[in-house]
Amino acid sequence: MPESVPTRRDASAETEAVSRNPATGAVLARYRHDDAEGIERRLTEARTGYLDWRDTPVDERAAVLARLADALEADIETLAALITAEMGKTLAEARAEIRKCATTARWFAQNGPGFLADEQAPVEGEDVRVCYRPIGTVLGIMPWNFPLWQAMRAAVPIALGGNSFLLKHAPNVMGSAYALEAAWLRAGAPRGVFGVVNVGNDPIEAIIDDPRIAAVTLTGSPRAGSAVAAMAGRALKKSVLELGGSDPFIVLADADLDRAVAAAIGGRFANCGQVCLAAKRFILEQPIADAFTRKFVEAARRLVVGDPTEEATTIGPIAREDLRDTLDEQVQKAVAGGARVLLGGHPRQGPGWFYEPTILAGIEPGNTAFDEETFGPVASLVVARDADHALSLANATEYGLSANLWTRDRALAERLARHIEAGGVFINGFTASDPRTPVGGVKRSGYGRELSHFGLREFLNAQVVWRRD
């Protein structure tokens, strides 16, 4: 998972956010950081927006979300071009991201009010209700890999519940942050219900500590999550963290290999492999390991690396130069530790921050490619003796975000799924996030949930109203 708290890559990182085109390295825009006065204005807007929004009937809040979905779809080509320019994903993937944002906003608009209705508590002979009340402004610290989706995934249920959302976005996608804020305003949200604060590292703790901030949610690396959780803990404020993943993709001997390979290609190489829920460690039961490997390498060879604005391209660049270099360091360490390169294994020469689709074999626990999250188009192949060994390998990680399991044996699948240490297990299908189901992790992949009614209620006060007349 990418860092959400910016790192100090150059002197300008402390005074401005710089957006660069990953396909060329060219500077797209510079966004001066908010000074103390600007931060104060944003906090005041968020608080004022909350005080107005919390008393807006939930059906009216839902109507804003429905209009927001329309606004995003109406502007899909402009927004997709912006995402591609700032982050480097292909135009097709950028359009899909925007459609997913719109679908999520509509689902919560249609279904969310029902989850917010008062509930009668089972206290015999008494009028006792549980009422879901907003708590204030939630600070959202978001990464760059899905510039609109990550922010929308958090903000939509938070706002529907009556809270306001203040976005601190990754510095390389600030254009997307401001475009999203403009879309909320066009949809009729009061100013401050969805706001943007542009800051580096230093002011974050003071912002979290500010009494106008009620809670914080972060999607990012374990390092960033640990730092922000400590800040929130000192301020006695709730946090939800969705952190890194080294998701296992288990293929057992009886699996449908063609379907599994197709899923593996999409699950590892979509968004240039820069997905927290992406499959990263491919754990293959020994009888089918060679056949899967052959099919997987053949399919990966057909991927087209290149200009993300070209419709034929299937893999664009890594989002930042330093991220590409870090990925290459991991690959070289893996090779030095005994991994065999079956495909790729190096950056692509020329302008931009491209990395060749890479498949590493001979991976075992202790190898960098097994132990660390590789955030890019790198797949690690691990051979298991049998199903129980595959389970042991799957759990031999500090992460626990999601997992894939491929087998025709339903009873075996259920047994293994019960023991896989992950927030989600996907049997014979793609890993996915969906507004109808919760998403989140265990272990060092974080805590709390987003989406569905679980995410909707994360930042609400379940207030008991006990009436005795």
C-alpha positions as CSV (number, residue, x, y, z in Angstrom):
1,M,0.0,0.0,0.0
2,P,1.3,3.5,-0.9
3,E,2.2,6.0,1.8
4,S,-0.6,8.4,2.6
5,V,1.5,10.6,4.8
6,P,3.9,12.3,2.3
7,T,7.6,11.6,2.5
8,R,10.3,14.2,2.1
9,R,11.5,13.6,-1.4
10,D,12.7,17.1,-2.2
11,A,12.8,20.6,-0.8
12,S,9.6,21.6,-2.5
13,A,7.7,18.8,-0.8
14,E,7.5,20.9,2.4
15,T,5.9,23.9,0.7
16,E,3.9,22.6,-2.2
17,A,2.3,19.5,-3.7
18,V,3.6,18.7,-7.2
19,S,1.7,16.8,-9.8
20,R,3.8,15.1,-12.4
21,N,2.9,13.0,-15.4
22,P,4.2,9.5,-14.7
23,A,4.4,8.6,-18.4
24,T,6.8,11.5,-19.1
25,G,8.0,12.9,-15.8
26,A,6.8,16.4,-16.8
27,V,5.3,18.7,-14.2
28,L,1.6,19.1,-14.6
29,A,0.8,21.5,-11.8
30,R,2.1,22.9,-8.4
31,Y,-0.3,23.4,-5.5
32,R,1.0,25.7,-2.7
33,H,0.4,24.1,0.7
34,D,-2.3,25.8,2.8
35,D,-0.7,28.1,5.4
36,A,-2.0,28.4,8.9
37,E,-4.7,30.8,7.7
38,G,-5.7,28.4,5.0
39,I,-5.9,25.4,7.3
40,E,-8.0,27.4,9.8
41,R,-10.4,28.4,6.9
42,R,-10.7,24.7,5.9
43,L,-11.4,23.6,9.4
44,T,-14.0,26.3,9.9
45,E,-15.7,25.4,6.6
46,A,-15.8,21.8,7.6
47,R,-17.3,22.6,11.0
48,T,-19.8,25.0,9.6
49,G,-20.7,22.5,6.9
50,Y,-21.2,19.8,9.5
51,L,-23.6,21.9,11.6
52,D,-25.7,22.6,8.6
53,W,-25.5,19.1,7.2
54,R,-26.3,17.1,10.4
55,D,-29.8,18.7,10.5
56,T,-30.5,18.1,6.9
57,P,-33.0,15.3,6.5
58,V,-31.4,12.0,5.5
59,D,-33.5,11.8,2.3
60,E,-32.1,15.2,1.2
61,R,-28.5,14.1,2.0
62,A,-29.2,11.0,-0.1
63,A,-30.5,13.2,-3.0
64,V,-27.2,15.0,-3.0
65,L,-25.4,11.7,-3.4
66,A,-27.6,10.8,-6.3
67,R,-26.8,14.1,-8.0
68,L,-23.1,13.5,-7.3
69,A,-23.3,10.2,-9.2
70,D,-24.8,12.1,-12.1
71,A,-22.2,14.8,-12.0
72,L,-19.3,12.3,-12.0
73,E,-20.7,10.4,-15.0
74,A,-21.4,13.6,-16.9
75,D,-17.8,14.6,-16.5
76,I,-16.3,11.2,-17.0
77,E,-14.0,11.9,-19.9
78,T,-12.5,15.1,-18.3
79,L,-12.0,13.3,-14.9
80,A,-10.6,10.2,-16.5
81,A,-8.0,12.3,-18.4
82,L,-7.0,14.0,-15.2
83,I,-6.6,10.8,-13.2
84,T,-4.5,9.3,-16.1
85,A,-2.3,12.4,-16.3
86,E,-1.7,12.6,-12.6
87,M,-1.5,8.9,-11.6
88,G,-0.7,7.0,-14.8
89,K,-3.5,4.4,-14.9
90,T,-5.0,3.7,-18.3
91,L,-7.9,5.7,-19.5
92,A,-10.1,2.5,-19.4
93,E,-9.2,2.0,-15.8
94,A,-9.8,5.6,-15.0
95,R,-13.2,5.5,-16.5
96,A,-14.0,2.4,-14.5
97,E,-12.9,4.1,-11.3
98,I,-15.3,7.0,-11.9
99,R,-18.2,4.6,-12.7
100,K,-17.5,2.8,-9.5
101,C,-17.6,6.0,-7.6
102,A,-21.0,6.8,-9.2
103,T,-22.3,3.3,-8.5
104,T,-21.3,3.6,-4.8
105,A,-22.9,7.0,-4.4
106,R,-26.2,5.8,-5.9
107,W,-26.2,2.6,-3.8
108,F,-25.8,4.6,-0.6
109,A,-28.4,7.1,-1.7
110,Q,-30.9,4.3,-2.3
111,N,-30.0,2.0,0.6
112,G,-28.2,4.0,3.2
113,P,-31.2,5.8,4.8
114,G,-32.6,2.4,5.8
115,F,-29.5,1.6,7.7
116,L,-29.7,4.9,9.5
117,A,-33.3,4.4,10.8
118,D,-33.8,4.2,14.5
119,E,-33.9,0.6,15.9
120,Q,-36.1,-0.6,18.7
121,A,-34.0,-2.3,21.4
122,P,-35.2,-5.6,22.8
123,V,-36.1,-4.3,26.2
124,E,-39.5,-5.8,27.2
125,G,-42.1,-3.3,28.2
126,E,-39.9,-0.2,27.6
127,D,-39.6,2.3,24.8
128,V,-35.9,2.0,24.0
129,R,-34.4,3.1,20.7
130,V,-30.9,3.1,19.2
131,C,-30.4,6.2,17.1
132,Y,-27.5,6.8,14.7
133,R,-26.2,10.3,15.2
134,P,-23.3,12.0,13.4
135,I,-20.2,12.9,15.4
136,G,-18.6,15.8,13.4
137,T,-15.9,16.2,10.9
138,V,-13.8,13.2,9.8
139,L,-10.3,13.8,8.5
140,G,-9.6,11.5,5.5
141,I,-5.9,10.8,4.7
142,M,-6.0,9.2,1.3
143,P,-3.4,7.7,-1.2
144,W,-2.8,8.3,-4.8
145,N,-3.5,4.9,-6.4
146,F,-7.3,5.5,-6.9
147,P,-7.4,9.3,-6.7
148,L,-11.3,9.5,-6.7
149,W,-12.3,6.1,-5.5
150,Q,-10.3,6.0,-2.3
151,A,-11.7,9.4,-1.2
152,M,-15.3,8.6,-2.3
153,R,-15.3,5.1,-0.7
154,A,-14.7,6.8,2.7
155,A,-16.6,10.1,2.2
156,V,-19.9,8.8,0.8
157,P,-21.0,6.8,3.9
158,I,-19.4,9.3,6.2
159,A,-21.4,12.2,4.7
160,L,-24.6,10.3,4.3
161,G,-24.5,9.8,8.1
162,G,-24.5,13.5,8.6
163,N,-20.8,14.1,9.1
164,S,-18.5,16.3,7.1
165,F,-15.4,15.0,5.4
166,L,-12.0,16.9,5.1
167,L,-9.7,15.3,2.6
168,K,-5.9,15.4,2.9
169,H,-5.0,13.8,-0.4
170,A,-1.6,12.5,-1.6
171,P,0.5,15.4,-3.0
172,N,0.8,14.0,-6.5
173,V,-3.0,13.9,-7.1
174,M,-4.2,17.2,-5.8
175,G,-5.8,18.1,-9.1
176,S,-8.1,15.1,-8.6
177,A,-8.8,16.2,-5.0
178,Y,-10.0,19.6,-6.0
179,A,-12.0,18.2,-9.0
180,L,-13.8,15.9,-6.5
181,E,-14.6,18.8,-4.2
182,A,-16.0,20.8,-7.1
183,A,-18.3,17.8,-8.0
184,W,-19.7,17.7,-4.5
185,L,-20.5,21.4,-4.7
186,R,-22.2,21.0,-8.1
187,A,-24.3,18.2,-6.6
188,G,-25.6,20.6,-4.0
189,A,-23.6,19.7,-0.9
190,P,-23.1,22.7,1.4
191,R,-19.5,24.0,1.4
192,G,-17.4,22.2,3.9
193,V,-19.4,18.9,3.7
194,F,-16.6,17.7,1.4
195,G,-13.5,19.8,1.7
196,V,-9.8,19.6,0.8
197,V,-6.8,20.6,2.9
198,N,-3.5,20.7,1.2
199,V,-0.7,20.1,3.7
200,G,2.5,18.1,4.2
201,N,3.5,16.0,7.2
202,D,4.1,18.7,9.8
203,P,0.5,20.0,10.4
204,I,-1.2,16.7,10.5
205,E,-1.0,16.0,14.2
206,A,-2.3,19.6,15.0
207,I,-5.2,19.1,12.6
208,I,-6.1,15.7,14.2
209,D,-5.8,17.3,17.7
210,D,-8.1,20.2,16.7
211,P,-11.5,20.0,18.5
212,R,-13.2,20.5,15.2
213,I,-11.9,17.1,14.0
214,A,-13.9,14.2,15.5
215,A,-12.1,11.2,14.0
216,V,-9.7,10.2,11.2
217,T,-9.7,7.5,8.5
218,L,-6.6,6.6,6.6
219,T,-5.7,4.4,3.6
220,G,-2.0,3.8,3.3
221,S,1.0,1.9,4.5
222,P,1.4,0.4,8.0
223,R,4.0,3.0,8.7
224,A,1.7,5.8,7.9
225,G,-1.2,4.1,9.7
226,S,0.8,3.6,12.9
227,A,1.8,7.2,13.0
228,V,-1.7,8.5,12.4
229,A,-3.3,6.0,14.8
230,A,-0.8,7.2,17.5
231,M,-1.8,10.8,16.9
232,A,-5.5,9.9,17.0
233,G,-5.0,7.9,20.2
234,R,-3.3,10.8,22.0
235,A,-6.3,12.9,21.0
236,L,-8.7,10.2,22.1
237,K,-10.3,10.2,18.7
238,K,-11.5,7.2,16.7
239,S,-9.5,6.0,13.7
240,V,-10.2,3.5,10.9
241,L,-7.2,2.2,9.0
242,E,-7.0,0.3,5.7
243,L,-3.3,-0.5,5.3
244,G,-1.0,-2.7,3.2
245,G,-1.5,-6.2,1.8
246,S,0.5,-9.1,0.5
247,D,-2.6,-11.0,-0.5
248,P,-2.3,-14.7,-1.2
249,F,-3.8,-16.3,-4.4
250,I,-4.1,-20.0,-3.7
251,V,-4.5,-22.4,-6.6
252,L,-5.2,-26.0,-5.6
253,A,-4.7,-29.1,-7.8
254,D,-8.3,-29.4,-8.8
255,A,-8.8,-25.7,-9.8
256,D,-10.0,-24.5,-13.2
257,L,-6.6,-23.3,-14.4
258,D,-7.8,-21.2,-17.3
259,R,-10.2,-19.3,-15.1
260,A,-7.6,-19.0,-12.3
261,V,-4.9,-17.7,-14.7
262,A,-7.3,-15.1,-16.2
263,A,-8.2,-13.9,-12.7
264,A,-4.5,-13.9,-11.7
265,I,-3.6,-11.6,-14.6
266,G,-6.3,-9.1,-13.7
267,G,-5.8,-9.5,-10.0
268,R,-2.0,-8.8,-10.1
269,F,-1.5,-6.4,-13.0
270,A,-4.6,-4.1,-13.0
271,N,-3.7,-0.5,-12.2
272,C,-0.1,-1.5,-12.9
273,G,-0.2,-3.7,-9.8
274,Q,-0.8,-0.7,-7.5
275,V,-3.8,-2.0,-5.6
276,C,-3.9,-2.7,-1.9
277,L,-6.3,-5.7,-2.5
278,A,-4.2,-7.1,-5.4
279,A,-3.0,-10.7,-5.4
280,K,0.7,-10.6,-4.8
281,R,1.8,-14.1,-3.6
282,F,0.6,-16.9,-5.9
283,I,0.6,-20.1,-3.9
284,L,0.4,-23.1,-6.2
285,E,-0.2,-26.7,-5.1
286,Q,2.6,-28.7,-6.5
287,P,0.7,-30.9,-9.0
288,I,-0.4,-27.9,-11.0
289,A,2.4,-25.5,-10.3
290,D,4.2,-26.0,-13.6
291,A,1.1,-25.8,-15.7
292,F,-0.2,-22.7,-14.0
293,T,3.2,-21.0,-14.3
294,R,3.4,-21.7,-18.0
295,K,-0.1,-20.3,-18.7
296,F,0.5,-17.4,-16.4
297,V,3.8,-16.3,-18.0
298,E,2.2,-16.7,-21.5
299,A,-0.7,-14.5,-20.6
300,A,1.5,-11.9,-18.9
301,R,3.7,-11.7,-22.1
302,R,0.6,-10.4,-23.9
303,L,0.2,-7.4,-21.6
304,V,0.9,-4.1,-23.4
305,V,3.1,-1.6,-21.5
306,G,2.9,2.0,-22.8
307,D,1.2,5.3,-23.0
308,P,-1.8,5.1,-20.7
309,T,-3.8,7.4,-23.0
310,E,-3.6,4.8,-25.8
311,E,-6.6,2.4,-25.7
312,A,-4.4,-0.6,-26.6
313,T,-2.3,-0.1,-23.5
314,T,-3.0,-2.5,-20.6
315,I,-0.3,-1.3,-18.2
316,G,0.8,2.3,-17.6
317,P,3.6,3.6,-15.6
318,I,4.3,3.5,-11.9
319,A,2.9,6.6,-10.3
320,R,6.2,8.1,-9.1
321,E,9.9,7.7,-9.8
322,D,10.8,6.9,-6.2
323,L,8.1,4.2,-6.1
324,R,9.5,2.6,-9.3
325,D,13.0,2.6,-7.8
326,T,11.8,1.1,-4.6
327,L,10.0,-1.7,-6.5
328,D,13.1,-2.4,-8.5
329,E,15.2,-2.6,-5.3
330,Q,12.8,-5.2,-4.0
331,V,13.0,-7.3,-7.1
332,Q,16.8,-7.2,-7.1
333,K,16.9,-8.2,-3.4
334,A,14.4,-11.1,-4.2
335,V,16.7,-12.3,-7.0
336,A,19.8,-12.0,-4.8
337,G,17.8,-14.1,-2.2
338,G,17.2,-16.9,-4.7
339,A,14.2,-15.9,-6.8
340,R,14.3,-16.8,-10.5
341,V,13.0,-14.2,-13.0
342,L,10.6,-15.8,-15.5
343,L,9.5,-12.5,-17.0
344,G,10.5,-8.8,-16.8
345,G,12.5,-8.0,-13.7
346,H,13.6,-4.4,-14.6
347,P,12.4,-0.9,-15.4
348,R,11.6,-0.1,-19.0
349,Q,14.2,2.2,-20.6
350,G,13.2,5.7,-21.8
351,P,11.0,8.5,-20.4
352,G,8.4,7.9,-17.7
353,W,8.4,5.5,-14.8
354,F,7.5,2.2,-16.4
355,Y,8.3,-1.2,-15.0
356,E,8.0,-4.4,-17.0
357,P,5.4,-7.0,-15.9
358,T,7.5,-9.3,-13.7
359,I,7.0,-12.9,-12.6
360,L,9.4,-14.3,-9.9
361,A,9.6,-18.1,-9.2
362,G,11.2,-20.0,-6.4
363,I,9.9,-17.7,-3.7
364,E,9.8,-18.8,-0.1
365,P,9.3,-17.2,3.3
366,G,12.3,-15.0,4.1
367,N,12.6,-13.8,0.6
368,T,11.8,-10.1,0.1
369,A,9.1,-10.9,-2.5
370,F,7.3,-13.0,0.1
371,D,7.8,-11.0,3.2
372,E,7.2,-7.4,1.8
373,E,4.3,-5.8,-0.1
374,T,5.4,-5.3,-3.7
375,F,3.4,-2.4,-4.9
376,G,3.7,-2.7,-8.7
377,P,3.5,-5.3,-11.5
378,V,5.4,-8.0,-9.8
379,A,4.0,-11.5,-9.1
380,S,5.7,-14.0,-6.8
381,L,5.2,-17.7,-7.3
382,V,5.3,-20.0,-4.3
383,V,4.9,-23.8,-4.4
384,A,2.9,-25.6,-1.7
385,R,3.1,-29.4,-1.0
386,D,-0.7,-29.6,-0.3
387,A,-3.7,-27.6,0.7
388,D,-2.7,-27.3,4.4
389,H,0.8,-26.2,3.4
390,A,-0.8,-23.6,1.1
391,L,-2.9,-22.3,4.1
392,S,0.2,-22.1,6.3
393,L,2.0,-20.1,3.6
394,A,-1.0,-17.8,3.0
395,N,-1.0,-16.9,6.7
396,A,2.8,-16.5,7.0
397,T,2.6,-12.7,6.6
398,E,2.1,-9.7,8.8
399,Y,-0.7,-8.6,6.5
400,G,-4.3,-9.7,6.4
401,L,-6.3,-7.8,3.8
402,S,-7.8,-10.3,1.4
403,A,-7.2,-13.7,-0.2
404,N,-8.1,-15.7,-3.3
405,L,-8.8,-19.4,-3.2
406,W,-9.3,-21.6,-6.3
407,T,-10.7,-25.1,-5.9
408,R,-13.7,-27.1,-7.0
409,D,-14.0,-28.8,-3.6
410,R,-16.6,-26.8,-1.7
411,A,-16.1,-28.4,1.6
412,L,-12.4,-27.9,1.4
413,A,-12.9,-24.3,0.3
414,E,-15.1,-23.6,3.3
415,R,-12.6,-25.2,5.7
416,L,-9.7,-23.2,4.4
417,A,-11.6,-19.9,4.3
418,R,-12.4,-20.2,8.0
419,H,-8.7,-20.3,8.8
420,I,-7.4,-17.7,6.3
421,E,-6.4,-14.6,8.3
422,A,-7.8,-11.9,6.1
423,G,-10.7,-9.4,5.9
424,G,-12.0,-11.0,2.8
425,V,-11.8,-14.4,1.1
426,F,-12.8,-14.8,-2.6
427,I,-13.4,-18.3,-3.7
428,N,-13.1,-19.0,-7.5
429,G,-13.5,-15.3,-8.3
430,F,-11.9,-11.9,-8.5
431,T,-11.0,-9.9,-5.4
432,A,-13.4,-7.0,-5.4
433,S,-14.7,-4.1,-3.3
434,D,-18.4,-3.5,-3.5
435,P,-20.6,-0.9,-1.7
436,R,-22.8,-3.8,-0.5
437,T,-20.1,-5.5,1.5
438,P,-17.5,-4.3,4.0
439,V,-13.9,-4.0,3.2
440,G,-11.0,-3.9,5.6
441,G,-8.2,-6.0,7.1
442,V,-6.7,-7.7,10.1
443,K,-3.2,-7.8,11.6
444,R,-1.0,-5.1,10.1
445,S,-3.6,-4.5,7.3
446,G,-5.5,-2.3,9.7
447,Y,-8.8,-2.2,11.5
448,G,-12.4,-1.0,11.1
449,R,-14.5,-1.3,7.9
450,E,-15.5,0.8,5.0
451,L,-18.6,0.4,2.7
452,S,-21.9,-1.4,3.5
453,H,-23.8,-0.7,6.7
454,F,-20.7,-1.6,8.6
455,G,-18.8,1.3,7.1
456,L,-21.8,3.6,7.3
457,R,-21.9,3.2,11.1
458,E,-18.2,3.4,11.8
459,F,-18.3,7.1,12.4
460,L,-21.8,7.4,14.0
461,N,-22.8,7.6,17.6
462,A,-25.1,4.7,18.4
463,Q,-27.1,6.8,20.9
464,V,-29.6,5.0,23.2
465,V,-32.8,6.9,23.8
466,W,-34.7,5.3,26.7
467,R,-38.1,6.9,27.2
468,R,-40.1,6.6,30.3
469,D,-43.2,8.7,30.4
